[in-house]
Amino acid sequence: QVQLVESGGGLVQAGGSLRLSCAASRGTFNDYAIGWFRQAPGNEREFVSAISRSSLATTTLDSLKGRFTISRDNAKNTIYLQMNNLRPEDTAVYYCAADRRNYGVGRAASEYDYWGQGTQVTVSS
């Protein structure tokens, strides 16, 4: 089964940018659609963005469109989440997850089979 490790989180001022990475090991990386989710303290886990196996399909939470962009490099077994113009409300732990059944993209956490440990993103005002 695939293993996922997130990186790239940190502390940034409002208006700044971060690029999160999700590195995969084991399994065949392009057999999986990959999604990003986030969870702030006291909140439920929230869908952020997802990309299909082939990169032909992506979907992003409407409120994040124009600021967050997902991409994947199958040669490097890595998924990226570029986050621009960050706001304090973007503060959360960000998780990547792999879906081995979907040939498109899904937004429900229940569709994803494997999860990383998360990376903390903190945006100061």
Buried (B, 14 or more C-beta within 10 A) or exposed (E): EBEBBBEBBEEBEEEBEBEBBBBBEEBEBBEBBBBBBBBBEEEEBBBBBBBBBEBEBBBBBEEBEEBBBBBBEBEEBBBBBBBEEBEEEBBBBBBBBBBBEBEEBBBEBEBBBBBBEBBEBBBEE
